[in-house]
């Protein structure tokens, strides 16, 4: 099977073309030694590889390095490529093509977005352009497939040819293959290249490509009108005031959409797995197998699949922003603030996405070019206040300010806002320190291309949503499921016998008639013993062993804290008001005062603000960094930060 690579700049429509010609005959794979994904598909007897987009062979990001190395390998093996050009930015795209042409790789030039060219009365002389660059030229529209037949014929007939070299005169002391090898060596060792020679190379290419475009494209005035329309929108969307306001409004709509639209399907998934668990209980009974299936396996699967709506909706909306061209504008306007913390505008979307859920936010950090910045965002983003913290925050704040009703603005809202702001500050500070201390290679150069505005390619948007969701379920889901089973075993098993539980229940009912058998079994479960084991360590924070069980359980997911308290205090329901009333009445037997006083609540709020209590996040960090080192360091650092902050908060308000 012959191999053909798709090469091009970001926003060239390369991925849309890949999806179009391969259909469902494709798969996702990781490059060796990297977490960067490649898409591999099949078309007839050809293997099609979609290389990550790059702006230049003088690379600045991990994804671009992957593409550069693959291109150099194709140059050595003389394997063919299809170079995909954005027709509305032909001159800029052909600059990259000229670099690849000097490597003398068999190529076919595809000019994409034919519809935009037709709409703006821009005509490309294909024959003249093909003669000038020395390889076949095909025009098409990857959004609707117009012109795909011409491309498929060219692929089947293998009409690839070696393009004309562009800048050989810069290396005129070499000839033939030795020239290509010398140029390839310079590309491979860009970091130690002669800067002056590279500048001369760029300006020479720019001059040659500009001449080619002027000769081969007519009615440029219409193209200028099209670009003028884009600049008109940019005057508003990049405005220091209106642009930021539009950006914040856009983000507000996205987060509201994630909460609002994901809520219903998440409830369906939750209810579906609850019904499945009840049905399985009826079929298997109260046996060891039944407990494992109903309390371990089914909830474990539900804990994976319940994230699908949030992930799918967020990546769908981000896909719209990216394919419409607005995502680049968001990066531009946020760059000034983030640069003070060692970040760039590329980090704003992953960081703000963390307010909905850290998992898809960390996955979206792939859009960041700088490896060190990407690591900083991955390590710091769990400090943003995700939606899983809200159940914990709301119930604790409601206990701290009971009956608070002073209009729209009240102390409950102020404290919740303060927790969100605390998360933002902590995230930026963490990112700053990771940037300063990380040994990962940094590329300070960040180039931002502002593409023209266009209607998104819906097929590509939906397909990318499918791929991202599938990657989470298969890769991160494995770890989540295993840890869920471990937690089930710890909370559902005990070294004590049934007769011991019955005796303890009878004794406990003398002082607390409402106590249930589940509460007794939980106290003497392995998780209960762990809670009592850590009680000396958490007592300085104002916690007892019951809170210890809830904290241990919530390391699976923060929102488990509320359900654990409902079981521990025998509420019999996880409705917030019932739990709140029970916690308000809980007494510290040592002091005779309220167990959940202001000092303890502040301590818990600070602990949950900083602690990494989400095994899903650790699983996805492991997947994205390809190492357990980073999630373990992340866990320990955030746990120490949470403990110290909770201790200080408790002592200050005691």
ROROVO-318970 format. One line per field, with one value per residue (C-alpha): residue in one letter; z, x negated, y. Coordinates in steps of 0.02 Angstrom, whole numbers. Layout:
ROROVO-318970
aa = [a, ...];
pz = [Z, ...];
px = [X, ...];
py = [Y, ...];
end
This chain:
ROROVO-318970
aa = [x, x, x, x, x, x, x, x, x, x, x, x, x, x, x, x, x, x, x, x, x, x, x, x, x, x, x, x, x, x, x, x, x, x, x, x, x, x, x, x, x, x, x, x, x, x, x, x, x, x, x, x, x, x, x, x, x, x, x, x, x, x, x, x, x, x, x, x, x, x, x, x, x, x, x, x, x, x, x, x, x, x, x, x, x, x, x, x, x, x, x, x, x, x, x, x, x, x, x, x, x, x, x, x, x, x, x, x, x, x, x, x, x, x, x, x, x, x, x, x, x, x, x, x, x, x, x, x, x, x, x, x, x, x, x, x, x, x, x, x, x, x, x, x, x, x, x, x, x, x, x, x, x, x, x, x, x, x, x, x, x, x, x, x, x, x, x, x, x, x, x, x, x, x, x, x, x, x, x, x, x, x, x, x, x, x, x, x, x, x, x, x, x, x, x, x, x, x, x, x, x, x, x, x, x, x, x, x, x, x, x, x, x, x, x, x, x, x, x, x, x, x, x, x, x, x, x, x, x, x, x, x, x, x, x, x, x, x, x, x, x, x, x, x, x, x, x, x, x, x, x, x, x, x, x, x, x, x, x, x, x, x, x, x, x, x, x, x, x, x, x, x, x, x, x, x, x, x, x, x, x, x, x, x, x, x, x, x, x, x, x, x, x, x, x, x, x, x, x, x, x, x, x, x, x, x, x, x, x, x, x, x, x, x, x, x, x, x, x, x, x, x, x, x, x, x, x, x, x, x, x, x, x, x, x, x, x, x, x, x, x, x, x, x, x, x, x, x, x, x, x, x, x, x, x, x, x, x, x, x, x, x, x, x, x, x, x, x, x, x, x, x, x, x, x, x, x, x, x, x, x, x, x, x, x, x, x, x, x, x, x, x, x, x, x, x, x, x, x, x, x, x, x, x, x, x, x, x, x, x, x, x, x, x, x, x, x, x, x, x, x, x, x, x, x, x, x, x, x, x, x, x, x, x, x, x, x, x, x, x, x, x, x, x, x, x, x, x, x, x, x, x, x, x, x, x, x, x, x, x, x, x, x, x, x, x, x, x, x, x, x, x, x, x, x, x, x, x, x, x, x, x, x, x, x, x, x, x, x, x, x, x, x, x, x, x, x, x, x, x, x, x, x, x, x, x, x, x, x, x, x, x, x, x, x, x, x, x, x, x, x, x, x, x, x, x, x, x, x, x, x, x, x, x, x, x, x, x, x, x, x, x, x, x, x, x, x, x, x, x, x, x, x, x, x, x, x, x, x, x, x, x, x, x, x, x, x, x, x, x, x, x, x, x, x, x, x, x, x, x, x, x, x, x, x, x, x, x, x, x, x, x, x, x, x, x, x, x, x, x, x, x, x, x, x, x, x, x, x, x, x, x, x, x, x, x, x, x, x, x, x, x, x, x, x, x, x, x, x, x, x, x, x, x, x, x, x, x, x, x, x, x, x, x, x, x, x, x, x, x, x, x, x, x];
pz = [0, -52, 76, 43, 170, 180, 221, 249, 364, 500, 434, 260, 266, 269, 402, 313, 155, 252, 324, 152, 55, 189, 264, 405, 347, 471, 645, 775, 824, 927, 856, 942, 1097, 1083, 1131, 967, 872, 689, 585, 468, 337, 184, 8, -115, -111, -32, 150, 187, 334, 399, 469, 602, 528, 527, 481, 430, 426, 551, 686, 855, 925, 961, 828, 698, 743, 711, 540, 498, 543, 439, 291, 302, 303, 146, 65, 100, 37, -105, -40, -115, -25, -60, -8, 40, 13, 79, -83, 6, 80, -66, -54, 130, 102, -47, 62, 159, -3, -67, 84, 51, -137, -102, -21, -192, -130, -261, -235, -291, -248, -196, -186, -63, -33, -216, -168, -80, -234, -349, -232, -237, -425, -398, -542, -529, -691, -647, -801, -780, -594, -625, -756, -639, -483, -579, -507, -539, -470, -419, -356, -244, -94, 50, 135, 5, -102, -258, -362, -262, -418, -498, -342, -332, -515, -485, -334, -428, -578, -462, -552, -423, -482, -402, -396, -449, -316, -259, -164, -228, -267, -80, -77, -251, -187, -187, -330, -355, -210, -104, -109, -49, 89, 146, 150, 247, 374, 399, 428, 552, 650, 642, 819, 768, 597, 533, 571, 432, 304, 363, 346, 170, 132, 192, 96, -63, -50, -15, -171, -283, -217, -231, -414, -445, -364, -462, -626, -591, -502, -579, -508, -351, -310, -263, -149, -68, -41, 43, 157, 192, 255, 374, 435, 465, 583, 666, 706, 820, 882, 919, 999, 1174, 1249, 1132, 1085, 1266, 1303, 1154, 1208, 1386, 1320, 1204, 1347, 1457, 1322, 1301, 1487, 1507, 1359, 1434, 1600, 1525, 1380, 1466, 1619, 1539, 1452, 1607, 1710, 1582, 1592, 1782, 1788, 1656, 1755, 1915, 1831, 1760, 1933, 2008, 1869, 1893, 2080, 2047, 1929, 2030, 2207, 2359, 2320, 2305, 2115, 2125, 2237, 2122, 1968, 2044, 2160, 2069, 1883, 1834, 1935, 1869, 1690, 1732, 1805, 1636, 1519, 1619, 1560, 1377, 1363, 1436, 1328, 1169, 1193, 1240, 1094, 976, 1028, 1023, 851, 791, 861, 779, 607, 599, 631, 796, 907, 840, 888, 1067, 1081, 1017, 1139, 1294, 1255, 1345, 1517, 1507, 1448, 1622, 1689, 1554, 1451, 1284, 1209, 1158, 1342, 1370, 1301, 1399, 1559, 1545, 1490, 1661, 1738, 1657, 1673, 1687, 1583, 1413, 1458, 1476, 1313, 1225, 1282, 1128, 1032, 1125, 1022, 1160, 1251, 1415, 1409, 1370, 1522, 1630, 1578, 1608, 1781, 1833, 1757, 1895, 2012, 1914, 1995, 1896, 1905, 2017, 2159, 2153, 2254, 2390, 2388, 2387, 2533, 2642, 2603, 2641, 2813, 2845, 2797, 2837, 2784, 2689, 2589, 2558, 2374, 2220, 2298, 2462, 2563, 2489, 2313, 2368, 2448, 2294, 2182, 2297, 2278, 2088, 2092, 2211, 2084, 1944, 2045, 2103, 1924, 1856, 1998, 1974, 1786, 1820, 1933, 1816, 1675, 1781, 1849, 1710, 1615, 1462, 1307, 1280, 1115, 1152, 974, 947, 780, 764, 598, 589, 459, 363, 438, 363, 401, 494, 407, 506, 452, 516, 677, 720, 671, 783, 926, 897, 897, 1056, 1148, 1092, 1147, 1322, 1343, 1284, 1358, 1516, 1547, 1579, 1727, 1795, 1792, 1883, 2021, 2039, 2071, 2203, 2293, 2285, 2367, 2507, 2546, 2526, 2619, 2799, 2904, 3024, 3020, 2997, 3180, 3229, 3120, 3197, 3373, 3331, 3248, 3401, 3514, 3400, 3391, 3578, 3551, 3369, 3318, 3137, 3105, 2965, 2934, 2785, 2901, 3022, 2881, 2809, 2977, 2991, 2808, 2747, 2695, 2872, 2948, 2828, 2888, 3069, 3019, 2945, 3083, 3178, 3019, 2978, 3155, 3149, 3004, 3109, 3034, 3114, 3045, 2962, 2861, 2827, 2743, 2637, 2587, 2541, 2441, 2351, 2281, 2147, 2108, 2214, 2202, 2291, 2452, 2466, 2435, 2559, 2694, 2659, 2691, 2841, 2931, 2879, 2787, 2668, 2524, 2443, 2425, 2477, 2603, 2699, 2710, 2758, 2901, 2966, 2957, 3047, 3195, 3202, 3368, 3409, 3558, 3624, 3631, 3631, 3491, 3311, 3211, 3053, 3122, 3016, 3044, 2987, 2836, 2782, 2804, 2695, 2562, 2550, 2548, 2404, 2314, 2300, 2319, 2161, 2202, 2031, 1969, 1796, 1790, 1842, 1708, 1572, 1630, 1620, 1444, 1384, 1460, 1425, 1601, 1778, 1846, 1808, 1882, 2039, 2062, 2027, 2156, 2293, 2264, 2263, 2416, 2514, 2457, 2508, 2679, 2722, 2662, 2757, 2916, 2906, 2867, 3014, 3137, 3078, 3097, 3250];
px = [0, -75, -84, -31, -44, 68, -38, 16, 34, 167, 337, 300, 442, 320, 415, 580, 504, 438, 610, 689, 578, 555, 730, 738, 582, 471, 397, 304, 125, -11, -183, -320, -382, -250, -69, -35, 98, 93, 243, 217, 344, 364, 417, 422, 243, 169, 127, 169, 84, 145, -10, 13, 22, -137, -182, -363, -496, -585, -475, -421, -302, -298, -166, -267, -422, -326, -272, -447, -528, -400, -427, -616, -586, -478, -617, -740, -622, -547, -371, -232, -137, 19, -11, 154, 166, 295, 348, 387, 211, 117, -39, -65, -34, -152, -293, -285, -267, -427, -523, -459, -492, -677, -678, -629, -482, -358, -208, -35, 28, 211, 292, 436, 591, 634, 805, 727, 622, 774, 878, 747, 715, 536, 468, 317, 229, 199, 96, -20, -39, -76, -208, -285, -300, -334, -198, -12, 117, 294, 432, 575, 683, 658, 817, 937, 826, 830, 678, 639, 655, 509, 405, 449, 404, 237, 204, 250, 145, 1, -25, -149, -306, -456, -425, -549, -673, -652, -805, -950, -1051, -1076, -1173, -1255, -1416, -1323, -1243, -1116, -1078, -1215, -1117, -957, -1052, -1133, -964, -888, -1029, -993, -809, -849, -967, -869, -918, -1100, -1070, -1143, -1008, -1063, -1055, -880, -822, -894, -808, -639, -647, -702, -558, -436, -492, -483, -313, -242, -291, -212, -47, -39, -64, 57, 203, 317, 450, 349, 457, 601, 487, 437, 621, 644, 496, 559, 722, 622, 523, 685, 745, 573, 584, 729, 680, 500, 547, 471, 645, 779, 669, 642, 829, 875, 749, 818, 996, 945, 864, 1016, 1129, 1014, 1008, 1194, 1222, 1108, 1203, 1377, 1371, 1261, 1372, 1515, 1413, 1305, 1463, 1520, 1355, 1358, 1539, 1503, 1360, 1464, 1604, 1476, 1403, 1576, 1619, 1453, 1485, 1651, 1569, 1412, 1477, 1377, 1230, 1045, 1062, 1219, 1133, 982, 1088, 1217, 1106, 939, 942, 1100, 1062, 883, 944, 1068, 928, 841, 989, 1071, 933, 976, 1107, 990, 843, 947, 1033, 875, 774, 920, 926, 737, 740, 860, 746, 594, 668, 753, 586, 636, 527, 371, 446, 478, 296, 240, 338, 293, 108, 55, 120, 64, -110, -147, -133, -235, -82, -14, 156, 163, 191, 351, 473, 405, 398, 573, 640, 585, 732, 843, 732, 545, 543, 591, 494, 332, 370, 395, 220, 157, 187, 40, -121, -248, -283, -326, -173, -64, -136, -106, 77, 99, 21, 113, 287, 356, 344, 481, 653, 734, 918, 881, 834, 1002, 1102, 970, 961, 1149, 1190, 1047, 1084, 1269, 1220, 1104, 1236, 1404, 1561, 1458, 1582, 1529, 1574, 1476, 1308, 1277, 1136, 1162, 1134, 985, 900, 933, 861, 710, 679, 685, 563, 450, 446, 397, 256, 191, 194, 93, -34, -53, -76, -210, -309, -293, -358, -506, -549, -502, -642, -533, -597, -523, -496, -472, -424, -237, -166, 20, 110, 279, 378, 524, 698, 800, 944, 878, 863, 998, 946, 770, 832, 942, 811, 680, 806, 826, 638, 607, 750, 695, 516, 576, 690, 560, 399, 447, 596, 485, 399, 561, 646, 504, 496, 686, 676, 542, 645, 798, 702, 636, 806, 908, 802, 750, 652, 802, 944, 1132, 1163, 1042, 1137, 1305, 1237, 1159, 1321, 1423, 1302, 1298, 1488, 1495, 1418, 1467, 1629, 1613, 1446, 1446, 1353, 1265, 1189, 1127, 1052, 967, 891, 812, 769, 591, 629, 694, 535, 438, 541, 497, 317, 298, 399, 242, 177, 340, 388, 282, 393, 551, 605, 656, 651, 822, 758, 604, 710, 797, 630, 555, 711, 710, 536, 630, 727, 757, 947, 944, 914, 1098, 1162, 1037, 1098, 1277, 1231, 1120, 1252, 1394, 1490, 1563, 1562, 1433, 1547, 1452, 1578, 1588, 1400, 1381, 1505, 1417, 1244, 1304, 1355, 1195, 1104, 920, 924, 759, 807, 997, 1001, 1059, 948, 975, 931, 863, 682, 713, 813, 678, 551, 654, 683, 497, 454, 574, 516, 338, 336, 331, 480, 522, 452, 521, 406, 255, 296, 308, 147, 60, 127, 79, -97, -131, -202, -140, -271, -171, -2, -89, -188, -30, 66, -65, -93, 93, 123, -13, 57, 233, 176, 75, 213, 347, 241, 211, 394, 453, 335, 380, 568, 566];
py = [0, 168, 308, 489, 629, 782, 935, 1114, 1263, 1276, 1334, 1264, 1138, 992, 893, 922, 851, 701, 663, 684, 564, 431, 430, 304, 212, 300, 283, 386, 347, 432, 465, 369, 460, 598, 628, 718, 625, 577, 529, 383, 332, 225, 273, 128, 58, 215, 251, 434, 521, 689, 775, 910, 1085, 1189, 1367, 1336, 1202, 1316, 1242, 1314, 1181, 995, 966, 1061, 962, 802, 864, 928, 762, 667, 782, 758, 571, 587, 688, 548, 412, 516, 478, 587, 724, 826, 1007, 1089, 1278, 1400, 1485, 1648, 1656, 1582, 1689, 1648, 1462, 1453, 1518, 1354, 1257, 1337, 1270, 1095, 1112, 1135, 963, 893, 788, 723, 834, 885, 1060, 1070, 1243, 1233, 1340, 1354, 1424, 1574, 1609, 1599, 1706, 1843, 1828, 1772, 1668, 1555, 1507, 1324, 1282, 1431, 1398, 1213, 1257, 1386, 1278, 1117, 1003, 969, 1091, 1040, 1155, 1098, 1138, 1018, 1079, 1009, 897, 1006, 956, 799, 691, 782, 752, 568, 543, 627, 514, 356, 403, 452, 617, 679, 766, 849, 1038, 1170, 1223, 1403, 1462, 1357, 1513, 1539, 1376, 1386, 1307, 1141, 1045, 904, 789, 867, 1030, 946, 857, 1020, 1106, 959, 971, 1156, 1119, 979, 1092, 1254, 1303, 1323, 1399, 1561, 1691, 1808, 1669, 1622, 1803, 1811, 1647, 1714, 1878, 1791, 1667, 1807, 1900, 1746, 1688, 1864, 1867, 1696, 1748, 1911, 1816, 1673, 1760, 1890, 2010, 2039, 2191, 2076, 1979, 2142, 2182, 2013, 2043, 2219, 2144, 2033, 2184, 2277, 2142, 2138, 2324, 2280, 2106, 2156, 2322, 2342, 2372, 2302, 2154, 2102, 2126, 2017, 1887, 1880, 1869, 1727, 1633, 1662, 1589, 1438, 1398, 1425, 1309, 1176, 1183, 1199, 1078, 949, 942, 847, 710, 692, 664, 536, 444, 450, 388, 256, 182, 192, 93, -28, -53, -84, -207, -297, -306, -391, -515, -554, -529, -472, -584, -542, -541, -435, -307, -299, -273, -156, -53, -66, -103, -9, 150, 141, 141, 278, 383, 377, 402, 542, 660, 633, 774, 905, 851, 840, 1008, 1101, 1033, 1065, 1249, 1265, 1187, 1321, 1457, 1378, 1345, 1515, 1603, 1684, 1573, 1658, 1827, 1767, 1716, 1886, 1994, 1890, 1878, 2038, 1986, 1805, 1850, 1920, 1742, 1657, 1610, 1667, 1697, 1514, 1469, 1567, 1439, 1289, 1391, 1462, 1293, 1229, 1321, 1192, 1038, 1018, 858, 932, 1089, 989, 899, 1066, 1120, 1027, 1188, 1269, 1270, 1300, 1134, 1221, 1331, 1180, 1089, 1244, 1249, 1062, 1075, 1233, 1216, 1100, 1250, 1337, 1316, 1175, 1129, 978, 1097, 1185, 1055, 1064, 1253, 1284, 1169, 1233, 1415, 1385, 1317, 1464, 1593, 1509, 1601, 1730, 1834, 2012, 2029, 1987, 2030, 1937, 1863, 1690, 1758, 1863, 1712, 1605, 1741, 1752, 1566, 1582, 1728, 1631, 1491, 1610, 1688, 1519, 1454, 1599, 1590, 1401, 1425, 1556, 1439, 1291, 1400, 1452, 1280, 1158, 1074, 1050, 1139, 1311, 1400, 1583, 1622, 1618, 1668, 1700, 1692, 1778, 1679, 1751, 1726, 1585, 1468, 1314, 1147, 1057, 883, 915, 995, 846, 720, 803, 800, 614, 584, 686, 600, 428, 463, 510, 359, 233, 305, 399, 286, 135, 219, 293, 124, 36, 167, 163, -25, 2, 134, 21, -118, -6, 71, -90, -217, -240, -364, -371, -498, -470, -511, -373, -248, -299, -277, -108, -50, -96, -2, 151, 162, 193, 364, 394, 306, 366, 282, 153, -9, 73, 204, 70, -35, 119, 163, -9, -30, -20, 160, 193, 127, 237, 385, 347, 315, 489, 575, 630, 712, 802, 849, 1009, 1063, 1043, 876, 711, 533, 554, 700, 595, 461, 593, 669, 500, 454, 620, 590, 494, 652, 807, 799, 629, 727, 775, 598, 527, 646, 593, 412, 446, 551, 434, 569, 441, 567, 676, 826, 980, 1049, 884, 868, 1051, 1033, 878, 956, 1113, 1002, 900, 928, 910, 790, 856, 1041, 1033, 1162, 1148, 1030, 1133, 1304, 1447, 1396, 1217, 1273, 1396, 1257, 1138, 1270, 1306, 1121, 1087, 1244, 1178, 988, 881, 771, 704, 540, 582, 733, 631, 502, 633, 719, 550, 528, 702, 702, 519, 500, 468, 588, 744, 693, 627, 788, 886, 785, 806, 992, 1032, 922, 1013, 1180, 1126, 1064, 1219, 1337, 1240, 1241, 1429, 1463, 1357, 1441, 1616, 1591, 1479];
end
